[in-house]
Amino acid sequence: MRARHVVFLFFAACGGPAPVSSAFIALDRNFQGYTGWESFELDGGNIDEVHTAGTRRVFLNERPPEGATEWPMGTIIVKELSFTTFAMVKRGPGYNGNGAHGWEWFELFNDTPTSVSIKWRGLGPPLGENYSKTGQTCNDCHGPWVSNDSVLTPGYQLLQP
């Protein structure tokens, strides 16, 4: 079931309502139970890259409607590696406009086998953390892939060939 969107209402200083802005703000609870979502295993990859090396399992909370040209707001993709769990969440229009449009990045911490919490979130990892020996960030790799709305995972394609 898709998580609900958080709607923010802003009122203009003149007393009239401003346009409604909608965004999905992922919280710890949105990641709970992700291991029960649709998933598949990816094998191989670039052995020099921290984020893509070796075997990893990818989870998707919900597929987009047939014929969609972008992933819907509220889409959550989680990628488990040997010792790290990352996620990307479609937050909505206007977010991350200079990178992978609409996507927010996460590192998750598996507190227990049934409990997950957010270690960090935002436009990329905190200062001093990166995913490759060349210092690339989430947006460096995902941002240019506009044809699939910045999702690189094989099998999670918007328009199948």
C-alpha positions as CSV (number, residue, x, y, z in Angstrom):
1,M,0.0,0.0,0.0
2,R,1.4,3.4,-1.0
3,A,2.2,5.7,1.9
4,R,0.2,8.9,2.3
5,H,1.5,12.2,1.0
6,V,2.1,15.0,3.4
7,V,0.5,18.2,2.1
8,F,1.8,21.6,3.2
9,L,-0.4,24.6,3.1
10,F,1.2,28.0,3.1
11,F,-0.7,31.3,3.5
12,A,0.5,34.5,1.9
13,A,1.2,37.5,4.0
14,C,-1.7,39.3,2.5
15,G,-4.1,36.8,4.1
16,G,-5.0,34.8,1.0
17,P,-4.1,31.2,0.5
18,A,-1.0,30.4,-1.5
19,P,-0.9,27.4,-3.9
20,V,-0.9,24.0,-2.3
21,S,2.5,22.3,-2.4
22,S,2.6,18.5,-2.0
23,A,5.6,16.3,-1.1
24,F,6.2,12.9,0.3
25,I,8.4,13.1,3.4
26,A,9.7,9.6,4.3
27,L,9.9,8.7,8.0
28,D,11.4,5.6,9.7
29,R,7.9,4.0,9.6
30,N,7.9,4.1,5.8
31,F,10.8,1.7,5.6
32,Q,9.5,-0.8,8.2
33,G,8.8,-4.2,6.6
34,Y,10.7,-3.4,3.4
35,T,12.1,-6.9,3.3
36,G,8.5,-8.1,2.5
37,W,8.3,-5.9,-0.6
38,E,8.9,-7.0,-4.2
39,S,12.6,-7.7,-4.5
40,F,15.3,-9.4,-6.5
41,E,19.0,-10.0,-6.3
42,L,21.7,-8.2,-8.4
43,D,25.0,-10.0,-8.8
44,G,28.3,-8.6,-9.9
45,G,28.9,-5.0,-10.7
46,N,31.8,-2.7,-10.5
47,I,34.1,-4.2,-7.9
48,D,35.8,-0.8,-7.2
49,E,32.5,0.9,-6.3
50,V,31.3,0.7,-2.7
51,H,27.6,1.2,-3.7
52,T,27.5,-1.2,-6.6
53,A,30.0,-3.9,-5.8
54,G,29.1,-7.5,-5.3
55,T,25.7,-9.1,-4.6
56,R,22.9,-6.9,-3.5
57,R,19.2,-7.2,-3.0
58,V,16.9,-4.4,-4.2
59,F,13.3,-3.8,-2.8
60,L,10.5,-1.8,-4.3
61,N,7.4,-0.7,-2.3
62,E,5.1,-0.4,-5.3
63,R,5.4,-0.4,-9.1
64,P,4.2,2.6,-11.0
65,P,1.0,2.5,-13.1
66,E,1.4,1.0,-16.6
67,G,2.7,3.6,-19.1
68,A,4.1,5.9,-16.4
69,T,6.9,8.1,-17.6
70,E,8.1,8.9,-14.1
71,W,8.1,7.2,-10.7
72,P,5.2,8.4,-8.6
73,M,5.7,10.5,-5.5
74,G,6.1,8.0,-2.5
75,T,8.1,5.4,-4.5
76,I,10.7,3.8,-2.2
77,I,13.6,1.7,-3.5
78,V,15.9,0.1,-0.9
79,K,19.2,-1.5,-1.8
80,E,20.9,-3.9,0.7
81,L,24.6,-4.5,0.4
82,S,26.7,-6.7,2.7
83,F,27.0,-4.2,5.5
84,T,25.0,-1.2,4.3
85,T,21.4,-0.4,3.3
86,F,20.7,2.6,1.0
87,A,17.4,3.9,-0.2
88,M,16.0,6.5,-2.7
89,V,12.6,8.0,-2.2
90,K,10.6,10.0,-4.7
91,R,9.9,13.1,-2.6
92,G,8.2,15.1,-5.3
93,P,8.6,18.0,-7.7
94,G,11.0,20.8,-6.9
95,Y,13.2,18.6,-4.6
96,N,16.8,17.9,-5.7
97,G,16.3,20.1,-8.9
98,N,20.1,20.1,-9.6
99,G,20.4,16.3,-9.4
100,A,18.0,13.4,-9.7
101,H,14.8,15.4,-9.9
102,G,12.4,14.7,-7.1
103,W,14.5,12.0,-5.4
104,E,15.9,12.0,-1.8
105,W,18.8,9.7,-0.7
106,F,19.0,7.7,2.5
107,E,21.2,5.4,4.4
108,L,19.3,3.1,6.7
109,F,20.3,1.4,9.9
110,N,18.8,-2.0,10.6
111,D,18.2,-1.7,14.4
112,T,16.8,-5.2,14.7
113,P,15.6,-7.8,12.1
114,T,12.2,-6.0,12.2
115,S,13.1,-2.4,12.9
116,V,14.8,0.1,10.6
117,S,15.8,3.7,11.2
118,I,17.2,6.5,9.0
119,K,20.9,7.1,9.5
120,W,21.1,10.1,7.2
121,R,18.9,11.6,4.5
122,G,19.1,14.4,1.9
123,L,20.6,15.4,-1.4
124,G,23.5,13.1,-0.7
125,P,25.6,11.6,2.0
126,P,27.1,13.8,4.8
127,L,30.4,15.4,4.3
128,G,33.3,12.9,4.3
129,E,31.2,10.0,3.0
130,N,31.0,8.9,-0.6
131,Y,30.4,5.7,-2.6
132,S,33.3,5.4,-4.9
133,K,37.1,5.9,-4.9
134,T,36.5,8.9,-7.2
135,G,34.2,10.6,-4.7
136,Q,31.0,10.4,-6.8
137,T,27.7,11.0,-5.1
138,C,24.2,9.7,-5.6
139,N,23.3,12.5,-8.0
140,D,26.5,12.0,-10.0
141,C,25.3,8.5,-11.1
142,H,21.5,8.8,-10.9
143,G,21.0,12.3,-12.1
144,P,21.8,11.8,-15.8
145,W,19.5,8.8,-16.2
146,V,16.4,10.9,-17.0
147,S,15.0,8.3,-19.4
148,N,14.0,6.1,-16.4
149,D,13.5,9.0,-13.9
150,S,17.0,8.5,-12.4
151,V,16.4,4.8,-11.4
152,L,19.3,2.6,-12.6
153,T,18.2,-0.7,-11.2
154,P,17.6,-3.3,-14.0
155,G,14.1,-4.7,-13.7
156,Y,12.7,-1.4,-12.4
157,Q,12.1,0.3,-15.8
158,L,9.2,2.6,-16.5
159,L,8.7,1.8,-20.1
160,Q,9.7,-1.8,-21.0
161,P,11.3,-2.1,-24.4
